[in-house]
Amino acid sequence: MAPSDGPVCLSARAARARGGARNAVLPALLAAGALIAAFAVPASASAPAAAPGSAPESVQAAVSRAAPAPASAPSPVLAAKPYMGWSSWSLESTNFPGYGGMSWLTEAHVKQQADVVAKKLKSHGYEYINIDSGWVGGFDHYGRPMPNATTFPDGLKGLADYVHAKGLKFGAYLAVGLYFDAYNDGKSPIYGAPGCTTKDIVYPDLRKTSGWDNVSYQMDFSSPCAAKYIDSVAAQLAGWGVDFLKVDGVGPGSNQGDAAHDNIPDVQAWHAALRKTGRPIQFTVSWSLSHDRADVWKRNSNGWRVDTDVECYCDTLVTWDNSVKQRWNDVVQWIDDAGPGHWNNLDSLDVGAGAMDGLTDAERQTYMTLWAVESAPLYSGDDLTRLDPYGLKLLTNDEVIAVDQAGNPARPVSQATDQQVWYSRNTDGTYTVALFNLGSAPADVTADFADLGITGKAAVRDLWSRTGLGSASGHLTKNLPPHGSRLFTLTPAKKTPGPGTPLGVHGTASTATTVSLAWNPVNTGPATTGYDVYVNGRKATSTGSTSATVTGLTPATGYTFTVTAHDAKGRHSAPGKPVPVTTPAPGGRVTYEAEAPANTLTGNAGITDCPGCSGGKKVGNLGGDSAVAINHVTAPKDGTYLLTLGYADGSSGRTAVVTAGGSSFQLPLPGGNDNNWGVARSVTVPVHLKAGDNTVTFGNPADYASDVDRVTV
């Protein structure tokens, strides 16, 4: 198994029955994605206790521009846009003087935050006031959680009424499973379920569940009594006026993946129970969900945390290294899963109070820029009574908020270096483009218009300064400070009558005589009816999907592939950026096992068992001075080849630094978030190899890397 990522869960803060639990800090790094689905409110759903404040006109106009409404109104969708608001955990988890510990979470403190949201943030779209772990003070006769009467003297109902009176919405938190103290030796009856007791809703062996294993027992949903219990708690929350529920410690994920931590039945039961209440209650699952079950989270929730806690559990709220920076890698495999009804949750946005946040001003802007371009929920974790002018300016920039609310998550052009360009192409033909310098020194970052499908000039608007910068042609380059960013809207001057250019064209597989390609669907211009694939400028094949395999190629030969889109009138787009691929030798691709004796292991790298890996072995403990060099990788000629890496990673993901053909690049690898290091995963990437003998090395001088199973070239 791979070494630990670093500090593990702050379980000591996860009080057992008296307020749930939270995780702490486990690093991570990712890539890839899936589909979109809606989570409709049942027709019988009643309106919230109070209407939220409407977004400012500039926000609404920009959202409308990026995502125009269909001609006929669809069915109502809960969480049609990423939610905005405030949440308590960052202030509970910090060691900043005067904060920290669940004792901070009181009715009076929450009301203070609601007052600021209503006064300063509501007009910009912020509306949710969510309390996290720490509100539970005990359990009633039916095993249902009850608020701490000392810290919440008016109860959750009284607090919700206060929040609603300000035109805001109120959210609460629970850990997954049945709280230990709610079990009551199995004697508590279940409300609304005659004959059922808490003994009937858990497994006889009282197996522990959740990401911390110190809070709750796993519920047994083969008994109908279990769903009845969830129904009773959901009805209680709805009766208090709760508009949002976060269920935490959910698996597979939260660094757990065995049968005792399979909480899919819990999530399904909560989804059904909340709908039965007739109240539109947003439902989010946490804390670091497994992407392997993205289909379940999408069908049964309005959002999911993709990563560990953003908080550093230190003297500030967060730090760049622990763990803001991880999100740039960990969100990537989830990008295509976000959409109306369910969003990728990147955790609290702690950028409003510089003295507490633990970040430079450049880092604060970069932090919010990623959240905005990923259409992540924007919920501050700061003490809003201490907002500084710069933080307030960040949180209330309506043009940046509009990018978030448009619901069109950006994707990276490349993550091979720390200087990265992330973009989303909007339906009106404009582009949202973020430049990030994730490195520790100032650096130029360049958006190449060829990567974006822009030909000619484009007007440039800086969204953070809210100013037009004239036009640019061919590229846009800015020098950024360490961990700095810029955010732009690019509007191409030239509008073609045909479909938009296919973007993200990349090789996915090869044989001696074939190359397979994939690309992102075109979402601009007239409806695309298909795509044409060209080889060295000549049309090779057509397809109605976003992938194709070109056949009839010659072994050991370099080719250049391009893709165009066409519509029903036969109009073609400009070609996507050319992709070079060299086919392997006549014998086809060759597999090289990482554990083979001919390879070189350095530092603490070692061969370990891996049931799901090729040959049952892998090389682990990679990172720092530990690496594996796979020797004698042969190539028939100099060229760019498609390399398929088999690896194992039970974290949210790690980054490998790959060295081949005399150059190195970063390769973020998605993990399972389930602590299962015995399952093989794979990615295919281009590498440059020289004719003859090559060495391909995997490691990471600055961090841990995923375990390596094999490579196929």
Stockholm file with secondary structure:
# STOCKHOLM 1.0

chainA/1-713         MAPSDGPVCLSARAARARGGARNAVLPALLAAGALIAAFAVPASASAPAAAPGSAPESVQAAVSRAAPAPASAPSPVLAAKPYMGWSSWSLESTNFPGYGGMSWLTEAHVKQQADVVAKKLKSHGYEYINIDSGWVGGFDHYGRPMPNATTFPDGLKGLADYVHAKGLKFGAYLAVGLYFDAYNDGKSPIYGAPGCTTKDIVYPDLRKTSGWDNVSYQMDFSSPCAAKYIDSVAAQLAGWGVDFLKVDGVGPGSNQGDAAHDNIPDVQAWHAALRKTGRPIQFTVSWSLSHDRADVWKRNSNGWRVDTDVECYCDTLVTWDNSVKQRWNDVVQWIDDAGPGHWNNLDSLDVGAGAMDGLTDAERQTYMTLWAVESAPLYSGDDLTRLDPYGLKLLTNDEVIAVDQAGNPARPVSQATDQQVWYSRNTDGTYTVALFNLGSAPADVTADFADLGITGKAAVRDLWSRTGLGSASGHLTKNLPPHGSRLFTLTPAKKTPGPGTPLGVHGTASTATTVSLAWNPVNTGPATTGYDVYVNGRKATSTGSTSATVTGLTPATGYTFTVTAHDAKGRHSAPGKPVPVTTPAPGGRVTYEAEAPANTLTGNAGITDCPGCSGGKKVGNLGGDSAVAINHVTAPKDGTYLLTLGYADGSSGRTAVVTAGGSSFQLPLPGGNDNNWGVARSVTVPVHLKAGDNTVTFGNPADYASDVDRVTV
#=GR chainA/1-713 SS CCCCCSSCCCGGGSCSTTTCCCCCCCCCCCCCCCCCCCCBCCTTCCCCSSCCCCCCHHHHHHHHHHSCCCSSCCCCBTTSSCCEEEESHHHHHCCSTTCCSGGGCCHHHHHHHHHHIIIIIGGGTCCEEECCTTCEEEECTTSCEEECTTTCTTHHHHHHHHHHHTTCEEEEEEESSEEHHHHGGGTCBCTTCTTCBGGGGBCTTCCEETTTSSSEECBCTTSHHHHHHHHHHHHHHHHHTCCEEEEESCSSBTTBCSGGGCCHHHHHHHHHHHHHTTSCCEEEECSBBCGGGHHHHHHHCSEEEBSSCSCCSSSSSCBTTTBTTTHHHHTGGGGGGCBTTBEEECCCBCCSCHHHHCSCHHHHHHHHHHHHHTTCCEEECSCGGGCCHHHHHHHTCHHHHHHHHTTCCCEESCCSSSEEEEEEECTTSCEEEEEEECSSSCEEEEEEHHHHTCCSEEEEEETTTTEEEEEEESEEEEEECTTEEEEEEEEESCCCSSCCCCEEEEEEEECSSCEEEEEECCCSSSCEEEEEEEETTEEEEEESSSEEEECSCCTTCEEEEEEEEEETTCCBCCCCCCEEEECCCTTCCCEEETTCTTSEEETTCEEEECTTSGGGEEEECCBTTBEEEEEEEEESSSEEEEEEEEEECCSSEEEEEEEETTEEEEEEEECCSSCCCSSCEEEEEEEEECSEEEEEEEECTTSBCCEEEEEEC
#=GC SS_cons         CCCCCSSCCCGGGSCSTTTCCCCCCCCCCCCCCCCCCCCBCCTTCCCCSSCCCCCCHHHHHHHHHHSCCCSSCCCCBTTSSCCEEEESHHHHHCCSTTCCSGGGCCHHHHHHHHHHIIIIIGGGTCCEEECCTTCEEEECTTSCEEECTTTCTTHHHHHHHHHHHTTCEEEEEEESSEEHHHHGGGTCBCTTCTTCBGGGGBCTTCCEETTTSSSEECBCTTSHHHHHHHHHHHHHHHHHTCCEEEEESCSSBTTBCSGGGCCHHHHHHHHHHHHHTTSCCEEEECSBBCGGGHHHHHHHCSEEEBSSCSCCSSSSSCBTTTBTTTHHHHTGGGGGGCBTTBEEECCCBCCSCHHHHCSCHHHHHHHHHHHHHTTCCEEECSCGGGCCHHHHHHHTCHHHHHHHHTTCCCEESCCSSSEEEEEEECTTSCEEEEEEECSSSCEEEEEEHHHHTCCSEEEEEETTTTEEEEEEESEEEEEECTTEEEEEEEEESCCCSSCCCCEEEEEEEECSSCEEEEEECCCSSSCEEEEEEEETTEEEEEESSSEEEECSCCTTCEEEEEEEEEETTCCBCCCCCCEEEECCCTTCCCEEETTCTTSEEETTCEEEECTTSGGGEEEECCBTTBEEEEEEEEESSSEEEEEEEEEECCSSEEEEEEEETTEEEEEEEECCSSCCCSSCEEEEEEEEECSEEEEEEEECTTSBCCEEEEEEC
//
